[in-house]
Amino acid sequence: MIEGNIFKELFWFVIPLVLGNIFQQLYNAADSAIVGQFVSKDALAAVSSSGPLINLLISFFMGLSVGAGVVVARYYGAKDPKKMHEAIYSAYIFVIVGGIIMTIVGVLASPILLKWIGTPEAVMKESVVYLRIYFYGVIGVMVYNMGSGILRSLGDAKTPLYFLIASSLSNVFLDLLFVVVFKMGVAGAAYATLLCQVGSALLVVILMFKGNEIYHLRIGEFVFYPRVFKEIIKVGLPSGIQNAVVSFSNLIVQTNINSFGSIAMAGAGSYTKIDGFAILPVQSISLAITTFVGQNLGAMKYQRIKTGLKTALKMAIVTAFVISLILIFGSSQILRIFSNDEEVIACGALMARIVAPAYILLAISHTAIGYLRAMNRSFVAMIVTLVCWCGVRMLWILSMTRIYDRIEVVFMGWPISWILSALIFIFLLVYNLKGLPDADFEEKA
């Protein structure tokens, strides 16, 4: 990342990230599609309603894994292997302890949390079953994501992709086996996901212990380094809080959607799965620019950082525009993957027409967030995101639905919050770029 053609470096780094994130999304999307097609729309609603809760409880730790990746990338760019290994060991100790805690909390609190977001009684039993089984394997999700984040920070986006492809395809096979052949319903889909998530985590752990000297882990060297971990917390804690609170705001949105009944739950839940795939390219570009800026910041290549950010923004905007067009005109056909119920499809297509046109604004925000995290400005990115994506979105939904009790009003919460965040992030990027040195370290020397 610190030399060569910037567009080519970013492009070939983003491609495996996009593919990897697509296969990551296949876990829950496969569950929803197969349950929706072979069980019932209530079963689809049960799986869909669990999504925001899952994201809320794991997003905090995923934000910390981003912090670990930034710190590792910086030490890698600065050619400081000792501190890099200290960061890796500290991050893994933290994520294992956090995963155990999250498993316990998630399993015990599932019924309470589902009631809290207003899950209808008609789908409550199956929702609890799915959510609890998912949390039995949540530590696998966390261990995998931490390992893949570290590998990406070192410039290796391909290996995590290979593991995810194997795991996601296995999940589809097991979904079909458990749900269609063994008739296990929602529980079968959850068990399939659990087994494959744990499997991908084991693959990453084996690689980290058998890998090359750059990231080779050894049992006897697992030590927690508070000083280095403070650096991870400085970058990762704002990201974790941001992710958790954004997920919390999505729970508020989900509560409003639930009030419109199981058809709205299934339709909006189905489009949310599509939305998860649709924004993957810009999220991947955000991850790429974080790694790119982190390594070049460590190497003190400031002009390369500026050029890299501009290149990433162009890539994100063009990609978002193309995806928006596809979803605006083709969402009804894509939604049939999840359900053949015309009312469910109509609801999902309505959400697509309202949300998809604003993806360009989301692309700008995600790219800016990736850059600011790498520049130790995670706190600023967190504040903007919380104010816009949480405060403004919830204020809009909670106030406007009292005036216009229509689901379109709920869907409008997304583009309205993205407009404001994009404007603020553009200002922050211009301001931050002016503060970078005009010449690289090597040129000054």
C-alpha positions as CSV (number, residue, x, y, z in Angstrom):
1,M,0.0,0.0,0.0
2,I,2.9,2.4,0.4
3,E,4.1,2.2,-3.2
4,G,2.9,1.5,-6.7
5,N,-0.2,2.8,-8.7
6,I,-2.8,3.9,-6.1
7,F,-5.9,3.1,-8.1
8,K,-4.6,-0.4,-8.9
9,E,-3.5,-1.0,-5.3
10,L,-6.9,0.1,-4.0
11,F,-8.9,-1.7,-6.7
12,W,-7.2,-5.1,-6.2
13,F,-7.4,-4.7,-2.5
14,V,-11.1,-3.8,-2.6
15,I,-12.2,-6.7,-4.8
16,P,-11.5,-9.5,-2.3
17,L,-13.0,-7.3,0.4
18,V,-16.2,-6.9,-1.5
19,L,-16.4,-10.6,-2.3
20,G,-15.5,-11.5,1.3
21,N,-18.2,-9.1,2.6
22,I,-20.7,-10.6,0.1
23,F,-20.1,-14.1,1.4
24,Q,-20.3,-12.7,5.0
25,Q,-23.8,-11.4,4.2
26,L,-24.7,-14.7,2.7
27,Y,-24.9,-16.2,6.2
28,N,-28.1,-14.5,7.3
29,A,-29.4,-13.9,3.7
30,A,-29.2,-17.6,3.0
31,D,-31.1,-18.3,6.2
32,S,-33.8,-15.7,5.3
33,A,-34.1,-16.9,1.6
34,I,-34.4,-20.6,2.4
35,V,-36.7,-20.1,5.4
36,G,-38.9,-17.7,3.4
37,Q,-39.2,-20.1,0.5
38,F,-39.5,-23.4,2.3
39,V,-41.1,-22.6,5.7
40,S,-43.4,-19.5,5.9
41,K,-43.5,-15.8,5.9
42,D,-43.7,-15.8,9.7
43,A,-40.5,-17.8,9.8
44,L,-38.9,-15.2,7.5
45,A,-40.1,-12.4,9.8
46,A,-38.6,-14.3,12.8
47,V,-35.2,-14.5,11.2
48,S,-35.4,-10.9,9.9
49,S,-36.3,-9.5,13.3
50,S,-33.2,-10.9,14.9
51,G,-30.9,-9.0,12.5
52,P,-30.8,-5.6,14.3
53,L,-30.3,-7.2,17.7
54,I,-27.4,-9.3,16.4
55,N,-25.8,-6.2,14.9
56,L,-26.2,-4.2,18.1
57,L,-24.5,-6.7,20.3
58,I,-21.6,-7.5,18.1
59,S,-21.0,-4.2,16.4
60,F,-19.2,-2.7,19.5
61,F,-16.5,-5.4,19.3
62,M,-16.3,-5.1,15.5
63,G,-15.5,-1.4,16.0
64,L,-12.6,-2.4,18.3
65,S,-11.3,-4.8,15.6
66,V,-11.2,-1.8,13.2
67,G,-9.1,0.0,15.8
68,A,-6.7,-3.0,16.0
69,G,-6.4,-3.0,12.3
70,V,-5.5,0.6,12.1
71,V,-2.8,0.3,14.8
72,V,-1.4,-2.9,13.2
73,A,-1.3,-1.2,9.8
74,R,0.5,1.8,11.2
75,Y,3.2,-0.2,12.9
76,Y,3.5,-2.3,9.7
77,G,4.1,0.8,7.6
78,A,6.6,2.1,10.2
79,K,8.4,-1.3,10.1
80,D,8.0,-1.9,13.9
81,P,7.3,-5.7,14.2
82,K,7.6,-5.7,18.0
83,K,4.7,-3.2,18.6
84,M,2.7,-4.8,15.8
85,H,2.8,-8.2,17.5
86,E,2.0,-6.6,20.9
87,A,-1.1,-5.1,19.2
88,I,-2.2,-8.4,17.7
89,Y,-1.8,-10.4,21.0
90,S,-3.7,-7.7,23.0
91,A,-6.5,-7.5,20.5
92,Y,-7.0,-11.3,20.5
93,I,-7.1,-11.6,24.3
94,F,-9.7,-8.8,24.4
95,V,-11.9,-10.3,21.7
96,I,-11.9,-13.8,23.3
97,V,-12.9,-12.4,26.7
98,G,-15.5,-10.2,25.1
99,G,-16.9,-13.0,23.0
100,I,-17.5,-15.2,26.1
101,I,-19.3,-12.3,27.8
102,M,-21.4,-11.6,24.7
103,T,-22.4,-15.2,24.3
104,I,-23.7,-15.4,27.9
105,V,-25.5,-12.0,27.7
106,G,-27.0,-12.8,24.3
107,V,-28.3,-16.3,25.2
108,L,-29.9,-15.1,28.5
109,A,-31.3,-11.9,27.3
110,S,-32.8,-12.9,23.9
111,P,-36.5,-13.0,25.0
112,I,-36.2,-9.7,26.8
113,L,-34.5,-8.0,23.9
114,L,-37.0,-9.3,21.3
115,K,-39.9,-8.1,23.5
116,W,-38.1,-4.7,23.8
117,I,-38.2,-4.1,20.1
118,G,-41.8,-5.1,19.8
119,T,-41.5,-8.5,18.1
120,P,-45.1,-9.8,17.5
121,E,-46.2,-12.8,19.6
122,A,-46.9,-14.7,16.4
123,V,-43.2,-14.9,15.6
124,M,-41.7,-14.5,19.1
125,K,-41.0,-18.2,19.8
126,E,-39.1,-18.8,16.6
127,S,-37.3,-15.5,16.9
128,V,-36.0,-16.5,20.4
129,V,-34.9,-19.9,19.0
130,Y,-33.0,-18.3,16.1
131,L,-31.3,-15.6,18.2
132,R,-30.2,-17.9,21.0
133,I,-28.6,-20.5,18.7
134,Y,-26.9,-17.7,16.8
135,F,-25.3,-16.4,20.0
136,Y,-23.9,-19.8,20.9
137,G,-21.5,-19.3,18.0
138,V,-21.0,-15.5,18.2
139,I,-17.5,-15.9,19.5
140,G,-16.6,-17.5,16.2
141,V,-17.9,-14.4,14.4
142,M,-15.7,-12.2,16.6
143,V,-12.6,-14.3,16.3
144,Y,-12.9,-14.5,12.6
145,N,-13.5,-10.8,12.1
146,M,-10.6,-9.9,14.3
147,G,-8.2,-12.2,12.4
148,S,-9.4,-11.1,9.0
149,G,-9.1,-7.4,10.1
150,I,-5.5,-8.0,11.1
151,L,-4.7,-9.8,7.9
152,R,-6.3,-7.0,5.8
153,S,-4.3,-4.4,7.8
154,L,-1.1,-6.2,6.6
155,G,-2.4,-6.1,3.0
156,D,-3.8,-9.6,2.7
157,A,-7.4,-9.5,1.8
158,K,-7.4,-12.7,-0.2
159,T,-6.9,-15.3,2.5
160,P,-10.0,-14.3,4.6
161,L,-12.0,-14.3,1.3
162,Y,-11.0,-18.0,0.7
163,F,-12.1,-18.9,4.2
164,L,-15.4,-17.1,3.8
165,I,-16.2,-18.6,0.5
166,A,-15.8,-22.1,1.9
167,S,-17.8,-21.2,5.0
168,S,-20.7,-19.4,3.2
169,L,-21.2,-22.2,0.6
170,S,-21.2,-24.7,3.4
171,N,-23.8,-22.6,5.2
172,V,-26.1,-22.7,2.1
173,F,-25.7,-26.5,1.9
174,L,-26.4,-27.0,5.6
175,D,-29.4,-24.6,5.4
176,L,-30.9,-26.8,2.7
177,L,-30.1,-30.0,4.5
178,F,-31.4,-28.9,7.9
179,V,-34.4,-26.9,6.7
180,V,-35.6,-28.6,3.5
181,V,-34.5,-32.2,4.2
182,F,-34.6,-32.5,8.0
183,K,-37.5,-30.1,8.4
184,M,-35.9,-28.3,11.3
185,G,-37.3,-24.9,10.4
186,V,-35.8,-21.7,11.9
187,A,-33.6,-23.8,14.3
188,G,-32.1,-25.6,11.4
189,A,-31.1,-22.3,9.7
190,A,-29.5,-21.1,13.0
191,Y,-27.5,-24.3,13.5
192,A,-26.2,-24.2,10.0
193,T,-25.0,-20.6,10.6
194,L,-23.4,-21.5,13.9
195,L,-21.4,-24.4,12.6
196,C,-20.1,-22.4,9.6
197,Q,-19.2,-19.4,11.7
198,V,-17.2,-21.5,14.1
199,G,-15.5,-23.2,11.2
200,S,-14.3,-20.0,9.6
201,A,-13.0,-18.8,13.0
202,L,-11.0,-22.1,13.4
203,L,-9.5,-21.6,9.9
204,V,-8.3,-18.1,10.7
205,V,-6.8,-19.2,14.1
206,I,-4.9,-22.1,12.5
207,L,-3.5,-19.7,9.8
208,M,-2.4,-17.2,12.5
209,F,-0.6,-19.9,14.4
210,K,1.0,-21.4,11.3
211,G,1.5,-18.2,9.3
212,N,4.7,-16.4,8.3
213,E,6.8,-14.4,10.7
214,I,4.9,-11.2,10.0
215,Y,1.8,-12.3,12.0
216,H,2.9,-15.7,13.4
217,L,1.2,-16.3,16.8
218,R,2.7,-18.5,19.6
219,I,0.8,-19.7,22.6
220,G,3.6,-18.9,25.0
221,E,3.7,-15.2,23.8
222,F,0.1,-14.3,24.5
223,V,0.5,-11.3,26.8
224,F,-1.8,-8.3,27.2
225,Y,0.0,-5.1,26.6
226,P,-2.0,-2.2,28.2
227,R,0.1,0.6,26.5
228,V,-0.5,-0.7,23.0
229,F,-4.1,-1.6,23.8
230,K,-4.7,2.0,24.7
231,E,-3.9,2.9,21.1
232,I,-6.4,0.4,19.9
233,I,-9.0,1.7,22.3
234,K,-8.3,5.3,21.1
235,V,-9.2,4.4,17.5
236,G,-11.6,1.5,18.1
237,L,-13.7,2.6,21.1
238,P,-15.3,5.6,19.2
239,S,-15.9,3.2,16.3
240,G,-17.4,0.6,18.6
241,I,-19.7,3.1,20.3
242,Q,-20.6,4.5,16.9
243,N,-21.5,1.1,15.5
244,A,-23.5,0.1,18.7
245,V,-25.5,3.3,18.8
246,V,-26.2,3.2,15.1
247,S,-27.4,-0.3,15.6
248,F,-29.5,0.9,18.5
249,S,-31.1,3.5,16.3
250,N,-31.9,0.7,13.8
251,L,-33.7,-1.1,16.6
252,I,-35.9,1.9,17.1
253,V,-36.6,1.9,13.4
254,Q,-37.2,-1.9,13.5
255,T,-39.7,-1.3,16.4
256,N,-41.6,1.2,14.1
257,I,-41.5,-1.3,11.2
258,N,-42.8,-4.1,13.5
259,S,-45.9,-2.0,14.4
260,F,-47.0,-2.3,10.7
261,G,-47.3,-6.1,11.0
262,S,-45.6,-9.2,9.8
263,I,-45.8,-8.3,6.1
264,A,-43.9,-5.0,6.7
265,M,-41.4,-7.0,8.9
266,A,-40.8,-9.5,6.1
267,G,-40.7,-6.9,3.3
268,A,-38.4,-4.5,5.0
269,G,-36.4,-7.3,6.4
270,S,-35.9,-8.8,2.9
271,Y,-34.8,-5.4,1.5
272,T,-32.5,-4.9,4.4
273,K,-30.7,-8.1,3.3
274,I,-30.4,-6.7,-0.2
275,D,-29.3,-3.3,1.3
276,G,-26.6,-5.2,3.2
277,F,-25.2,-6.5,-0.1
278,A,-25.7,-3.1,-1.9
279,I,-23.5,-1.1,0.5
280,L,-20.7,-3.7,0.7
281,P,-18.6,-2.1,-2.1
282,V,-18.5,1.3,-0.4
283,Q,-17.9,-0.3,3.0
284,S,-15.1,-2.2,1.4
285,I,-13.6,1.0,0.0
286,S,-13.8,2.5,3.4
287,L,-11.9,-0.4,4.9
288,A,-9.3,-0.2,2.1
289,I,-8.7,3.5,2.6
290,T,-8.3,2.9,6.3
291,T,-5.5,0.4,5.6
292,F,-4.0,2.5,2.9
293,V,-3.9,5.7,5.0
294,G,-2.7,3.8,8.1
295,Q,0.3,2.3,6.3
296,N,1.2,5.5,4.5
297,L,0.8,7.5,7.7
298,G,3.3,5.2,9.3
299,A,5.6,5.6,6.4
300,M,5.0,9.5,6.4
301,K,3.9,9.6,2.8
302,Y,1.5,12.4,3.0
303,Q,1.0,13.3,-0.6
304,R,0.1,9.6,-1.3
305,I,-2.5,9.8,1.4
306,K,-4.1,12.8,-0.3
307,T,-4.2,11.2,-3.7
308,G,-5.4,7.9,-2.2
309,L,-8.4,9.6,-0.5
310,K,-9.5,11.4,-3.7
311,T,-9.2,8.1,-5.7
312,A,-11.2,6.2,-3.1
313,L,-14.0,8.9,-3.1
314,K,-14.3,8.6,-6.9
315,M,-14.4,4.8,-6.7
316,A,-17.1,4.9,-4.0
317,I,-19.4,7.5,-5.7
318,V,-19.3,5.7,-9.1
319,T,-20.0,2.3,-7.5
320,A,-22.9,3.7,-5.4
321,F,-24.5,5.3,-8.5
322,V,-24.5,2.1,-10.5
323,I,-25.9,0.0,-7.6
324,S,-28.6,2.6,-7.0
325,L,-29.8,2.3,-10.6
326,I,-29.9,-1.5,-10.4
327,L,-32.0,-1.5,-7.2
328,I,-34.4,1.3,-8.2
329,F,-35.4,-0.6,-11.3
330,G,-34.8,-4.2,-10.4
331,S,-35.6,-4.6,-6.7
332,S,-39.0,-6.4,-7.3
333,Q,-37.2,-9.2,-9.1
334,I,-34.4,-9.5,-6.6
335,L,-36.9,-9.6,-3.7
336,R,-38.4,-12.8,-5.1
337,I,-35.3,-14.6,-3.8
338,F,-36.7,-14.1,-0.3
339,S,-40.5,-14.4,-0.9
340,N,-43.1,-14.9,-3.6
341,D,-45.8,-13.1,-1.5
342,E,-46.8,-10.0,-3.6
343,E,-47.5,-7.9,-0.5
344,V,-44.0,-8.6,0.9
345,I,-42.4,-7.8,-2.4
346,A,-44.4,-4.6,-2.8
347,C,-43.2,-3.4,0.7
348,G,-39.6,-4.2,0.0
349,A,-39.7,-2.5,-3.4
350,L,-41.2,0.6,-1.8
351,M,-38.2,0.7,0.6
352,A,-35.8,0.3,-2.3
353,R,-37.3,3.3,-4.2
354,I,-36.9,5.5,-1.2
355,V,-33.5,4.4,0.2
356,A,-31.4,3.4,-2.9
357,P,-31.2,6.9,-4.6
358,A,-29.3,8.2,-1.5
359,Y,-26.5,5.6,-1.6
360,I,-24.1,8.1,-3.2
361,L,-24.4,10.2,0.0
362,L,-23.7,7.1,2.0
363,A,-20.6,6.4,-0.1
364,I,-19.1,9.8,0.7
365,S,-19.8,9.3,4.4
366,H,-18.3,5.8,4.6
367,T,-15.1,6.8,2.7
368,A,-14.7,9.8,5.0
369,I,-15.1,7.6,8.1
370,G,-12.5,5.2,6.9
371,Y,-10.0,8.1,6.3
372,L,-10.7,9.8,9.6
373,R,-10.3,6.5,11.6
374,A,-6.8,6.0,10.1
375,M,-5.9,9.6,10.9
376,N,-6.8,9.2,14.6
377,R,-10.0,11.1,14.2
378,S,-12.4,8.3,15.2
379,F,-14.0,10.4,17.9
380,V,-15.0,13.1,15.3
381,A,-16.4,10.5,12.9
382,M,-18.3,8.9,15.8
383,I,-19.9,12.2,16.8
384,V,-21.1,13.0,13.3
385,T,-22.4,9.5,12.7
386,L,-24.3,9.5,16.0
387,V,-25.8,12.9,15.5
388,C,-26.9,12.2,11.9
389,W,-27.5,8.5,11.6
390,C,-29.0,8.2,15.1
391,G,-30.2,11.5,16.5
392,V,-31.6,12.9,13.3
393,R,-33.0,9.6,12.0
394,M,-34.8,8.7,15.3
395,L,-36.1,12.3,15.7
396,W,-37.5,12.2,12.2
397,I,-39.2,8.8,12.7
398,L,-40.5,9.3,16.2
399,S,-42.0,12.7,15.4
400,M,-43.2,12.3,11.8
401,T,-44.8,8.9,12.3
402,R,-47.1,10.6,14.8
403,I,-48.3,12.9,12.1
404,Y,-48.2,10.5,9.1
405,D,-48.6,7.0,10.2
406,R,-47.2,5.4,7.0
407,I,-44.3,3.1,6.5
408,E,-42.9,5.4,3.8
409,V,-42.2,8.0,6.6
410,V,-40.0,5.4,8.4
411,F,-38.1,4.6,5.2
412,M,-37.4,8.3,4.6
413,G,-35.3,8.3,7.8
414,W,-32.3,6.8,6.0
415,P,-31.8,9.3,3.1
416,I,-32.5,12.3,5.3
417,S,-29.8,11.4,7.8
418,W,-27.4,10.6,5.0
419,I,-27.8,14.0,3.4
420,L,-26.7,15.8,6.6
421,S,-23.8,13.4,7.3
422,A,-22.4,13.7,3.8
423,L,-22.3,17.5,4.0
424,I,-20.6,17.5,7.3
425,F,-18.0,14.9,6.3
426,I,-17.1,16.8,3.1
427,F,-16.3,19.8,5.3
428,L,-14.2,17.7,7.6
429,L,-12.2,16.1,4.8
430,V,-11.4,19.5,3.2
431,Y,-10.3,20.8,6.6
432,N,-8.2,17.7,7.5
433,L,-6.5,17.6,4.1
434,K,-5.3,21.2,4.6
435,G,-3.6,20.1,7.8
436,L,-1.4,17.5,6.2
437,P,2.2,18.4,5.4
438,D,2.8,19.5,1.9
439,A,5.8,17.1,1.4
440,D,6.7,13.6,2.4
441,F,9.2,12.8,5.1
442,E,11.7,11.5,2.6
443,E,11.5,14.8,0.6
444,K,12.2,16.9,3.7
445,A,15.1,14.7,4.7
